[in-house]
Amino acid sequence: MSTDRKERIQGLIEEKGEIRLRDLNKLFPELSTMTLRRDLDALEKEGLVIRTHGGAVSVKRLAGKGEENPYEIRAQENKEAKQAIAEKVMHLVEEGRSLYFDSGSTIMSLAEILPNERFSVLTSGLNIALEVQKRSLPTVMTVGGLINRNTLSASGPAAIKLLESVNIDLAFMAASGFSVDRGFTVANVYESELKKAVVREAREVIVLIDSSKIDKNLPFTYATLSEIDAIACERPLPPEVEAAIRQANVKIY
């Protein structure tokens, strides 16, 4: 990797916060995608960027933005709303299905009311796995990987690799923010990459999100409306948001 190219790529990432391989292909048409991937890998080894699926993110961008409030705090926020959301989608949990449970306090509300029936649950939430295993009939598996103490979740390359060997009928996903233009967003880049992989693999994706997170954006988008099948919220959505969701042929629970 030449010094000039390294400085140019690093400068672009720091200026924009992130870069996609397809953008680098346009900037350096004389270079192969494999060469550009190696360039990004080299920058990651130097601690300057974090590699993502299809690109890289500036480490400076993550400073001060990489985490949410601790789980214990978020679990006490909007409890009634989260319980109402869980009850709205409970009918979708059917015996014999392969389910994915994202991490987060809203998904925990669903885990807490699960029936003792034969279905399988794969989850990134350690506390959610412990909740589901209280029942004798469901099978429970965690994705493994790096533990985020604030979200009590696991993520990283090992978790994404596991998803390639697992069939997911229905994925219940959480988000820290949602807007029509930015989609479903979270604060942690590793968790964002895992969520993207789940959305790709699952046959059906439902996002559970309370109204306090509508029109709120965090640094990393893991899905847009075109990539999900349904959204559940405890109250009617703002008219312009509902119109955009219905236009995207997404169900509303």
DAZIZI-V112705 format. One record per backbone hydrogen bond with DSSP energy under -0.5 kcal/mol. CO is the residue of the C=O (numbers start at 1). NH is the residue of the N-H. E is the energy in kcal/mol with one decimal. If there is no record, write none. Layout:
<<CO:NH:E> <CO:NH:E>>
This chain:
<<2:6:-2.6> <3:7:-2.5> <4:8:-2.0> <5:9:-2.8> <6:10:-2.8> <7:11:-2.3> <8:12:-2.1> <9:13:-2.3> <10:14:-2.4> <11:15:-2.0> <12:16:-2.6> <13:17:-2.5> <17:58:-2.9> <19:56:-2.3> <20:23:-0.7> <20:24:-1.8> <21:25:-2.4> <22:26:-1.2> <23:27:-1.8> <24:28:-2.6> <26:29:-0.5> <28:31:-2.0> <32:36:-1.9> <33:37:-2.4> <34:38:-2.1> <35:39:-1.9> <36:40:-2.1> <37:41:-2.4> <38:42:-2.3> <39:43:-2.0> <40:44:-2.1> <41:45:-2.2> <42:46:-1.2> <43:48:-2.4> <43:49:-0.7> <44:47:-1.8> <48:59:-1.7> <50:57:-2.6> <52:54:-0.9> <52:55:-1.7> <54:21:-2.9> <55:52:-2.2> <56:19:-2.5> <57:50:-2.6> <58:62:-1.0> <59:63:-1.0> <62:65:-2.4> <62:66:-1.2> <70:73:-1.1> <70:74:-1.9> <71:75:-2.8> <73:76:-1.1> <74:77:-1.2> <76:79:-0.5> <78:82:-2.2> <79:83:-2.2> <80:84:-2.2> <81:85:-2.1> <82:86:-2.2> <83:87:-2.0> <84:88:-1.5> <85:89:-1.1> <86:89:-0.5> <86:90:-0.8> <89:92:-2.0> <90:93:-1.6> <92:94:-1.1> <94:97:-1.6> <97:99:-0.7> <97:120:-2.2> <98:169:-1.9> <98:170:-1.7> <99:122:-2.6> <100:102:-0.6> <100:172:-3.1> <101:124:-1.3> <101:125:-0.6> <104:108:-1.7> <105:109:-1.4> <106:110:-1.0> <107:111:-2.3> <108:112:-2.2> <109:113:-0.5> <110:113:-1.1> <111:114:-1.1> <115:117:-1.5> <117:119:-1.1> <118:96:-3.3> <119:139:-1.9> <120:99:-3.0> <121:141:-2.4> <122:101:-2.6> <123:143:-1.7> <124:126:-0.7> <124:154:-2.3> <125:129:-2.2> <126:130:-1.9> <127:131:-1.7> <128:132:-2.6> <129:133:-2.2> <131:134:-1.2> <132:135:-1.9> <139:121:-2.8> <141:123:-2.2> <146:155:-1.6> <147:149:-0.7> <148:152:-1.9> <148:153:-1.0> <150:71:-1.0> <152:126:-2.3> <152:127:-0.7> <153:148:-3.1> <155:146:-3.0> <156:159:-0.5> <156:160:-1.9> <157:161:-2.4> <158:162:-1.7> <159:163:-1.4> <160:164:-0.8> <161:164:-0.9> <162:165:-2.0> <163:166:-1.2> <167:169:-0.5> <168:203:-2.2> <169:204:-0.8> <170:100:-2.4> <170:172:-0.5> <171:173:-0.7> <171:206:-2.9> <172:102:-2.5> <173:208:-3.3> <177:185:-2.6> <178:215:-2.9> <178:216:-1.0> <179:183:-2.6> <183:179:-1.5> <183:185:-0.5> <184:222:-2.8> <184:223:-1.0> <185:176:-2.0> <185:177:-1.3> <186:220:-2.3> <188:192:-2.1> <189:193:-2.0> <190:156:-0.5> <190:194:-1.8> <191:195:-2.5> <192:196:-2.3> <193:197:-1.7> <194:198:-2.1> <195:199:-2.5> <196:200:-2.0> <197:201:-1.9> <198:202:-2.7> <204:171:-2.7> <205:229:-2.4> <205:230:-1.7> <206:173:-3.2> <206:208:-0.5> <207:209:-0.6> <207:232:-2.8> <208:175:-0.6> <210:213:-2.1> <211:214:-1.2> <213:178:-2.1> <213:216:-1.2> <219:221:-0.5> <220:186:-2.4> <223:184:-2.9> <224:227:-1.7> <225:228:-1.2> <229:251:-2.4> <230:207:-2.3> <231:253:-2.7> <232:209:-2.5> <238:241:-0.7> <238:242:-2.8> <239:243:-2.3> <240:244:-1.5> <241:245:-2.2> <242:246:-2.6> <243:247:-2.1> <244:248:-1.2> <245:250:-1.9> <246:249:-1.8> <251:231:-2.1>>
